[in-house]
Amino acid sequence: ADFNYGADEYDAEGNEEPKALPEGSETMPYIDESPTMSPQLSARGQESGDGVSPTPTDGLGTGGERDAGKGLEMRKLVLSGFLASEEIYINQLEALLLPMKPLKATATTSQPVLTLQQIETIFYKIQDIYEIHKEFYDSLCPKVQQWDSNVTMGHLFQKLASQLGVYKAFVDNYKVALETAEKCSQSNYQFQKISEELKVKGPKDSKESHTSVTMEALLYKPIDRVTRSTLVLHDLLKHTPADHPDYPLLQDALRISQNFLSSINEDIDPRRTAVTTPKGETRQLVKDGFLVELSEGSRKLRHVFLFTDVLLCAKLKKTAVGKHQQYDCKWYVPLADLVFPSPEESEHCPQVHVIPDHELEDMKMKISAIKSEVQKEKANKGQSRAIERLKKKMFENEFWLLLNSPAIPFRIHNRNGKSYLFLLSSDYERSEWREAIQKLQKKDLQAFVLSSVELQVLTGSCFKLRTVHNIPVTSNKDDDESPGLYGFLHVIVHSAKGFKQSANLYCTLEVDSFGYFVSKAKTRVFRDTTEPQWNEEFEIELEGSQSLRILCYEKCYDKTKLNKDNNEIVDKIMGKGQIQLDPQAVQTKNWHMDVIEMNGIKVEFSMKFTSRDMSLKRTPSKKQTGVFGVKISVVTKRERSKVPYIVRQCIEEVEKRGIEEVGIYRISGVATDIQALKAVFDANNKDILVMLSDMDINAIAGTLKLYFRELPEPLLTDRLYPAFMEGIALSDPAAKENCMMHLLRSLPDPNLITFLFLLEHLKRVAEKEPINKMSLHNLATVFGPTLLRPSEGESKGHLTLASDIWSHDVMAQVQVLLYYLQHPPISFTELKRNTLYFSTDV
């Protein structure tokens, strides 16, 4: 890369022209967070004047010596350039703060230039930002001046990143600050004079002592600066060896900065332009992304672009290698003509063909299995061709999943006739699209028809302007990108406040897995309140997840709005927010409390994370008086029963009132309810039956699953686990039948009788599949690992990847249970009598 430094702007876009400042423009500046291939330190002087451009190879030896020194030299160059621009930035902030003191002094006199409130608004957080950067500069400067191979500065960048919250406050206030400054300029001549010419000190070694800059231009600087810091981190990481002590600190700083950028980019309209609107204004790209469209009965992946006044649906054309990629426009709707049909108006829309859950689950299993194969190949330094083949297969499977899993309808209607239907996997995303469109529709928009040339130009601009470059599947991730979290996230949704009026409120939780977001849990509806107190705990399974989203809804009880379509969500979203799941912060044993702010509403929640390896442990209970964590033989002997009381009671209750519940055993019950039931069963409390009849049915189903999960050894025993794995892998049906029946016969009586009792119950649940949506396969997926997964001592060694053990073993565990669920009824006496011709131990 060609490095020039000593500049005001750290430009990693390789742009030829300087970015224009927002001269009175309404839109907020777009903060670009995309890393680039060839970072350049721009040599544009501050407002004028040239920067210096040393050649990066100066002073470097040859060969290996050069390679060793090159990274070090590059780091120094990157830092020197950044330091020079940091000095200019501090001078700009100083210039901005200079008039603040005299203005404050006059504010309390009889002839104030501005009120204290106005001063506070215009200069909001500037002092804090100045102090943060001054401290950072003063700490970094001596390190760069006395440069050698031992210099570490990652902690400085990490600290700078941790203070980014102050920028969030600045960005939120930015528009108001600009408007206030403009109003004050118009109404006060003195202030107008001050704000038109602020004197900025030149850099120490520059010929110019001062330059004049407007206040508006200076107020834009902090917004520009955040991006610069993020780009510097990209470059520093590129030239820092992975074993250098700075590497993890810089990585952490980059992660914080990128999260911060994506969080504020949601509030900012991108300054990305594409031709002009009918009124002659510049047409800008506001949002783009991949969505699944239901077109002529089949699902198609589209790239959808939302411009200032038009929604354009495109697909990427297939092009020859090396050719410039192009989009092909499928259709467009001017926003002036675009309406969202309400559920009752959309009767004529095509019905959504929903793929059965078990097919999606099967595909996820396949993907996980391929992932572990890729890891194994890499670990064994396998052939790159084999890895490429696996990756291609994985991409195809992930693409299938991306296409077939979304089921939430998002309908777009053109007033002049045609309707379009997208399917989304997340209501969060659906509301983001809807809100972005509605926000633009508040402006005075005109209807229009694009000529073929205009349409060509607009579609042609999509490739250059797009902000989402890759289809959201994990195979598109680089190897060094975070793989996300695998395991269980425990979330307690405590309460929310900030509602203007009483309503019936509930929350849902979404996490991303396999590249897209899905809803994983839902609180109960808290009726008629402005301060709901849910205090509900959920256990959410994470499959490579990086973010948690919380949506807050007002429940709709109006019968006329409820649609026949299962996946139609008609409840009103009151607020939504998301946080990144930071592996370092989440992986502690303690609960971590947090608040998500959304549209003036604050939702309080706590979370903690258990990795796969931890959650796979079966821990025997210390006290043998209860039922959880106690051997099944001990419990049945104590109770003088064939099947533990807890199993009989939970099953009876589910069959009484939960057998038609959608997602029974799949949807997690409230963890606090489950813990309460666990305590009652453990204490053998006489109120058990009363409590069971009052309790939410998902909590009872959850208690039964927890009982089997916490058995000190699995119901189908550790001893027989390897044999079950071998038996299910047999391909000859007769041999498999013989082996699988012999294995059941080898179980201790309490285990066998309980297993057969549970088996018959799960078959009865599956008979109601048209209503409860729980097939035999779904039930096998839920219960397989719970009944078979070996206890800690038995699982072989410590596996490198939690996802390895997961994919291979789990698929087999699910298959074992599915085999017995699909088998004709098995009776205990028949089994015992019929020893067949198989009596040797397996």
N, C-alpha and C positions, 0 to 999 in steps of 0.2 A: 504494500500500500504506500501511496505517496503522502508523506506527512508534512503538513505545513502548520506551524502553530504560532501562538502569540495573538490569539484572535478573540473577538467578542463572542462569536458563536461557534460552538463545537458542532460541526455539521456532518452527521454520519449518513446523510442521504446521498452525498455526492451531487447535490443540487447545483446547477450553474447559477441560478438567480437567487438573490436574497429573498427571504419570505417577507411579504409586505406586512406592515403593521396594521392593526384593525382600525383603519380610519373611519370612525363612526359606524363601523359595520355592526349589525345586531348580533351576528353569530359569534359564539365563543370560539376561541382558537382551538383547533384540533391538536391534541397531544399525541404525537406519533410514538408508539412503543415498539415498532417493529425493528428487530436487530437487522443490521445490513451486512452484506458480505465485505464491502471495502470501506472501512471507516476512513474518513479524511478529516483532518483538523483544518478548518477553513482558514484561509489567510486573509479574510476580509478584516480590515481594521475596524475600530469601534464604530464611529460614525463615518470617519474618513481615515486616510493614512493607511499605510501598508503594514502587514505583519512580516515577521522574518520567517524564512523557510530553510532551516538547516537540513542537510541530507542525512537520513537516518543511518547511513552506513559509516559515517565519520567515526574514526577511532576504533573500528572493529578489525580483528585479525582475520586470518583465513581459515578455511576448512572447519574442523570440529570446534576450534576455538571460537570461530565466528558464530556457530550455531549456539554454543553455550552462552555467549555474550549477547546474542541477538535479542533473545526474549527479554533480557535485563534492560538492554538499550531501548527496546520498543516500549517497555513499561515506563522508562524514564521519559521518553518522548511524549507518550500519551499523557503522563502526569504533568510534564512541563507545560504542554499546551493547555491542559485543563486548568492548571494553576494560574496561567496568564489570563484565561477568560474568567476565572473565579475572582481575580483582582479587579477586573473591569466591572463584574457584577456587583461586588461589594461597593465600589465607587458609585455605581448607579443607585444602589439602595441608600447610600449616604446622601446623595443628591436629593433623593426623594424625601428623606427624613429632615433635611436641613430647614425647610420652611415650617416644619411641624411645630417646633418650639415657639417661635415668634407668633404663629397663628394661635397657639394655645394661650399665650400670654395676653393677646388682645381679646380672646373670647370672653373673658370675665370683665372687660372694660365696658364703657358706655357705647363705644363704637367698634363692635366686633366685626372682623372680616367674615369669619365663619362661626357657627355655633359649635360648642364642644361635641355635640352629637354628629354634626357633619364631619368634623375633623376625625372623630373616632371611625366613622364609616369609610372615609377616603383612604386613611392611612392604616386601616385595619391589618394587624399582624405584621406590618413591615418591620417594626422594631425587633420583633421576635425572630423573623427570618434573617435580618441583618446580624443579630448576635450569634445565631446558629452557624452562619457561614463564616463570620469573622473568626470564631473559635476554631472551625474546621481549617480555614486558611492558615491561621497562625500555627496550628499543629503540623500541617502537611508541608508548609514551606521549608522549614529547616531539614526535613527528611529528604526532600528532593534536591536541596542544595548540597547536602553531604551524602550523596548517593553512593551506595555500594550494594553488594549482593545480599547483605543481611538486613537491609531496610525492610521493615514491615509497616504497612499502613492500612491493612484490611479493617482493623478495628475502628479507624476514623470514618471509613465509608459506611461501616455497619451502624455506627452511632448516627451519622448524618441521615441514613435511611430510616432509622428508628424515630427520627424527629419529623418525618414527613407529614404527620398529622396536621401540623401548623399550615402546610400548603393547602390541605383539604379545606380548612377554614377560610384561607385566602381565596381559593377558587370559588367557593360557595358565595363569597361576598363580592367577587370581582365585578360582576355586572352592575350591582348596586353602587359600588365604589365609582365606576366609570360614569354612571348616570348622575350620581350626586356631584361629581367633579364638574360635569358638563353644565348642570343646572346652576351650580355656584358661579361658574365662569360667566354664564349669561347674565346673572343677576348682580355680579359684583366685579367691577372693573379691576380693583386691586388684585383680586384672586386670579382674574384672567391673565394679568401681566405676569404674576408669579408662575402660573401653570404653563404658560407658553414657552418660558425660557428657564429651564432648570440647568444649573451649571454642573457638569460631571467632570471630575478630576481625570486627567489622562493617566495612563500607566506610568510607573516610576521612571522607566527608561525611554519614554516617548518624548518627541520634540514638543508636542502640543500640551499646553498646561490644562486647558479646559475645552469642553465642547458643550454646545447648548442642545438640550433635548426637551421635548414636551412631556408634561406629566402623563399624558395618555400612553405615550410610548414607553415610559418607565414602568407604569403599572402593569404593562404586558410582560415585562422581563421575568418576574418569578414564574409565570406560567411556562415560558419558554425554557426556563432553567431546569425544571424537573426532568424534562426529556433529555437534556444534555447530560445530566448526571447519570441517567440510566444507560445512555449510549457509551459513556466513558467506562462504566462497569463492564459492559459487553467486551470492550476492547482490552481492558485490563485482564479480564478472565482469559481472553484468547492468548495473552502473552504471559500468563502465570502458570508455572508447572503445577500439576494436580497435587503434588506432595508438598508444595510450598505452604507454610502456615497461614498465608493470606488467603489461599484459595477458598476454603470453606466460608470464611468471613465475607469475601467478595460475593460468593454465590448467594449467601444469605441476604446481603444488601441488595443484590439484583432482584431476588425473589420478592423482597418487601417492596422495592421500587416498582416492579412490574404489576404487582397486585394493586398498588396504590394507583398507578396509571390507569389500569383497567377500571378501577372503581370510579375514578373521576371522569374517565372518558364516557361513562354512561350519562353524565350530566352535560356533556359538551357536544355541540354540533360540529362535525368535522368540516374544516375549511377545504373541502375537496370539490373541484368544480368540473362541470361537464356541460358545455354549450350554454345556450340561454333559454329562458322561459318565454312564453308569448309576450310578457310584459317587458322583455328586454333585460330582465335581471339574470344574474348568473345562476345556472342550475347547479345545485350541489348534491353530492352523495351524502345521505344522512346515515344510512344503515344498509348493511348487506349480509347475507348468510345463506347457508344451504337449508332448503326445506323440501319435504316430500310432497309432491302434488299427486292427487288422484286424477289421472287423466284418461278418459275413455276406459274406465274400469281397471286400469293398472297403475301401480305406484311408480313414479318417476322422480329421480333426484334433480332438483332445480337449484340454480343460484338466483336468489331474488334480490333485486336492487331497489332501494327506496330513495328516490330523488326528491328535491324540494316540492315538486308538483306532480310526480308520476311514480307509479309502482311498476317495475319492469321485471318480468319473469323470463329467465334465460337458461340455456344449457350450454355447457362447454363443448365446442365442436371438436371432433376427432381430427387431429392434424398430424402431418408427417413429422418425424423426429427432426428437431432443429428448426422447424417452422414456428413462427410466432403464433401463440394460441389465440383463439378468437371465441367470442360468445355468439350464440345464435338466439335471437329474440323469439320466444314462444308466444308471448302476448304482453300487452301493457294496458294499464288503466290510469287515466288522468285522475289525480286525487279529487278533483272537483266532481267527478262522476262516481267515485268509489263509496259504496256503503257496506256496512256489516249487517247481513240479514240476521234478525233475531231467530232463535231456535224455531219458533212457531212459523216463521216465514220461510224456513228452509226445508219445508216438507218435500219439495220437488227435488232437493239435492240428492245425489246418489248416496245410498247407504254404504257405510264403511265396512269392508270385509276385514274382520279382525283375525289375525293369526293366533291360533291357540297358544296359551302360555307355555305348554310343555315343549312346543316346537322351538320357541324362543330360548327356553332354558337349555334344550339340547344343543342349540347352536352356541350358547355361551360356554357350555362344557367343552365343545369342540375347540373353540377359540382358546380357552385356557390350556387345553391339552397341547395345541400347536405352540402356544407361547412357551410352555415348559420345554418342548422339543427344541425350539430355537435357542433357549438358554443352555440346554445340554450341549447342542452342537457348538455353541460359542465356547463353552467351558472346555470342551474336548478339542478346541481349535479345529472344528469341522470344516468341510469344504464350503467355500463361499457360495458355490452353485446350489448346494443342498439348502443352505440357509435362505438364499434368494427364493428357492422353490417354496419353502415353508412360508416365507413372508408373503409370497404371492397368494398362497392358499388362505393365509390368515386375512389378508386384505379382502379377498372375495367373500369370506364368511362374515367379516365385520361389516362389509358393505351391505350384504344381505340383511344383517341385523338392523343396520341403520335405516334401511328402506322399509323393513317389515314391522319394526316394533312400534312406531308412532301410531297413536289411535285417537288423539284429541283433535276434533275437527276445528279448523280455522277457515271460515268462509269469507270470500271476497265477492262482492257483487258489483257489476258495472250497471249504472242506472239505465244504460242503453241496451240492456239485454242480458249479456252473458254472466254466468256465475262460475267461480273457480273454488276448488276445495283443496286446502293443504291439510296434512296430518302432522301433528307435533307430538313429541313425547313429554313435553313439559308445559304446564299452564303458565309458568313464569315467562317462558319465551313467547308464548302466544300473546300474553298481555304486553310484553315489551314491544312487539310488532304493532299491536293495536294502538298502544299509547303513542308510539312514534308517529303513526299515521294521523291519529286524531290531533296531535299537537300541530302538525303541519296544516291540517284542515281548518284550523282556527284562523289562518291568514286568508286574505281575500284571493281565492284561487280562481283561475279561469279554465273553462273546458277547452280542449283543443284536439286536433288530429295531427299526428306527426306525418310529414311527407316521408317517402321511402328514404330519401337522402338523410333527413334529420334523424330518422330511426337508425339508420346505418351508423351515423356519427355517434349517436348516444350509446348504441350497443357496442360500438368500437371502443368507446371510452371506458367501458366497464372493466376491461382487463387491467387497465392502468390504475383505475381508481379503487378497485376492490380492496377491502380491508381483511376479508377472510380468504386466505389463499388455499388452504387444504381442506379436504373433506374431513369432518371430525371423527376419524377412527384412529385407534391407538397405533396401528401399523404405520401411520404417517409421522409418528413422533421420532425425533432423533434418539439415538441410544443414550445420550447423556441427559435427556429430559427426565424429569421426575416420573417414575412409573405410577405414582399415586399410592394410596393406602389400601392394603388388603387386610380385612379383619372386621371388627365390630365397633361401631361408634355408638356410645351411649349418650343420648341427649335428653335432658330434662327441660321441657318448655315450662317456664315458671309462670310468667304473667305478661300483660301488655298494658301500656297506658298511652294517653294522647288522643283518644277518640272524642270527637265533638259531641256525639249523642249516643244514647244507649242502643245496643244492637245485639243480635245473636251471633257470637263470634267464635271462629275456630281457626287453627293453623294447620298447614301441611308442611312436611319436610321433603325436600328433593335433594338427591345427590347424583353426581355424574358417575356412570360406570360404562365401560366400553365406549367411551367418547361422547355419550349423550346423557341428558338428565332424565331421571324418572322419579315419580313421587313414591316415597317409601313409608310415610307414616302420617297420621292425622289425629289431632287432638279431639276431644269431645266438644260439642257446641256449648259454650257458656252463654246462658240465656240473658237477654235484656240487661246489659251492663256496659259501662264505659271503661271498667277496669277488670277484665277477665283474669281469674287466678286459676290456671289450668293445673300447674304442678304435676305434669304427667311425664313419665320417663319412657323412652323408647330405645330399643336396641336395633340399630340399622346396620345391615350387612354392607360393607364397602368392597367394591371390586375395581380397584385401581382408581379410587375417587380422589379428587383434588379440591372440591368445593361443596359447601353445604348451603342450601337455599331455604329460607323460611318465607312462606306466603301466609298472609292473614286475610281471612274471608269473612264476609257477612253472609249468613245462611239465608237462602231464599226458600220461603215456605209457600210461595204463590204457585198453586197447582197449574195455572195456565202457562207458566213459563217452563215447566218441566217437560223435557223433550223425550221422545221414545228412545232416542239414541243414548245408550248407556254412558258413552264417554263424553257427552256434552256436559260441560260444567257451567251452570247458569249462576252460581253464587258470585257475588261481587267481590273482587279483590280490593281490600282496603289498603294493603301495603305489601311490599315485597323487598327482600334484601338478601345479599349473599356474602359469605365469608370464605376465604381460602382455608383449607385444612392444612395447617403447617405441621409436617411430621414431627419436628422438634417440640413444638409447643403442645401438641395433642398427646404425644406418647408419654404422658406421666401417669402415675397411678392415681393422682388426685383429680378431683373435678376442677374444671376450669370454667369460671363464670364469664359470660359475655353479654353484650347488648347489640342488637341490630336495630338501626334507626331507619325508618321507611315512611316517607310522606308525613313526617311529624309524629309517627307512632313509634314507640320504643318497645321492642319485644325482648324480655330477659330470658336467657337460657343458660344451661351449663352443659358441658360435655366432657367425656373422657374416652380414650380409644384403647381397645385391646387388640393386639396384633393377632393374626391367625394362629401363630404358634402358641400364644398364651391362651386363646379361647379354646384351643383343642385339648387343653388339659382337663382331665377328670380328677377332681380332688376329693378323696374320701372325707366324710364328716368326722370331726373330732369326737363328738358325742354320738353314741349309738342308740340314743333313746328316740330320736326323730325318725323321719322316713327319707328325707333328702340326703344323698351322699352316703346312704347306708346300704349294704348288700341286700339284694332282693330276697335272698334265702333267709336272712336275719329277720326282715320285716314280715314275711309271710308266716314264719314260725311264731313270731311274737303275736301276730294277729290271729293265728290259727286259721289262715285263709289260703286259698289257692292263688288268688290274684290280689295284689296289694289294694287296700281300701281306697287309696288316693286314685288309682287307675280306674277302679270301678265307678267311683263317684263322678270323676271328671267326664268319663265317657257317657255315663247316664245323663248328665246335665247337657252335654253337647247334643246327644241324640234327642233330648226332650225339646230343646229350643235353639239349637245352633246348626242343625243339619242343613238348613236352607240359607244360612248366612253366607253371603258372597265372600270368597277367600278365606273360609274357616281353616285354621291351622297355618295359613300363609301370612295373613295380616297379623302384625304383632299386637298383642294386648298391651295395656298400660303397665309399665314395669312395676310401678308402686302397688298396683292391684295384685300383680303376680306375687310380689314379695309378701304382701299381707296374707294371701292364701297359703303361701309356703309356710309362713310362721304358724298359721292356724293348724295346718296338717301336721307340722312338726310337733306342735304342743298337744295334738290330739284333743283339740278344744271341742266342747259339746255344741258350740254354735256353728260348726262347719256347715251343716245343711242350710241353715238360715242364710249364712253368708254366700253360699254357692248360688242360692236361688235369686239373690239380689245382684250378683256380680255380672259385669259385662262378659258376654260369652267368649270374646277373644282372649280375655284374661284367663278364663278357665282352660281354654285350649292351650294357652301359653304355659300354664302351670303344669299341664300334662307333659308338654314337650320338655320343660325344664327338669321335671322329675327324671325322665329318661336320660337327659343330657348330663345330669349330675350323678348318675349312678357311678359308684367307684370303678366298676368295670361295665362295658357295654352289655345290653340285654343278651346279645348273641355271643357274648364272652370273648375274652382275649385269646384263649387257647384255640378256639376254632376259627379265629379271624383269617389266618392265612389259608385255611382250607376253603372258607367261603369265597375268598378271592380266586382260588384256583378252580373251584366248582363252577363259578359263574362264567369263567373263561372257556369252559369246555364247549366244543361245537356240536358234538353228537347229542341230539335231544335225549336219547334213552340214557346215555351215560350221565348227562347233566341231571335229569330227573332222579336217577338212582342216587347220585352223590348228594344233591340238595336235600332229598328226603332223609338220607342217612345222617346228614349234619344236624337236621332238626332233632332227630331221634337222640343224638349225642348230647343235646342240651340238658342241663339239670331241670327237673320237673317244674319248679316255680318259674324259671325263665321261659320254658316251652309253653306252659299253660297261659302265662301272661302274653307272650308273643301271639299265640293263636287268638286270644281274646281281642287283642288290639287289631289284628289282621281282619277279623270279621267286621269290626267297627269301621275301619277305614274303607272296606268294600261298600258298606252301607252309605258312607259319606259320598263315595264316588258315584253311587247310583243316582244321586241328586245333582250330578254335574251340570245338567242344563240350567239349574237354578243357582247352585253355589259356585259354579265355574271351577270346581276342584276335581280334576281327573285322577285316575290311578297314578298316572305319571307325576302329576303335581304333588300328590301325597307322598310318593316314593322319594321325590326330591327333598321334601321337607323332613321326612322321618328317617330316610336311609342312613345318613351320617350319624344321626342321634342314636340309632339302635346298634350301629356297627362300629363306629369309630373307636379304635383301641385306646386304652388308657395310657398315660404317659410312659410308664416303664416298658410298655410293649412296643411303642412306636419306634421304628428302627432309627437310632442315632438322631442327630439334629440336622434336618434338611436345610439346605441353603435358602431356598425360596419357599415362603409359605404357600405361594401359588402353585408350586410343583406338587406338593403333597396334596394340595387341594384338588387340582384337576384330575389326576390319575385315579387316586383312591376314591374320591367322591363319586366319580362316574360309576365305578364298580359297586360302591355301597348302594347307590341308587338302583342299579340294575338288580342287585340281590333282592332288595325289598320288592321291586317291581315284579320279579319272577314269582315270588310267593303271592303277591296281590292278584296276579293274573291266573294263578293256579286254581283249579277247581277246589272246593272246600276241603280243608285238611282236618281230620278229627284226631284228637289226642289218642283215643283208644286204638283206632285203626293203625295209626302210626306206630304205636308201641307193639301191636300184635304183629304187624307186617315187617318182620326184620329183613325180608327179601334175601337177596343173595349177596348182601354187602355188609359184612360185619367187622372187617378189619378196620382198625382206626385209620383215619385219613391223615 
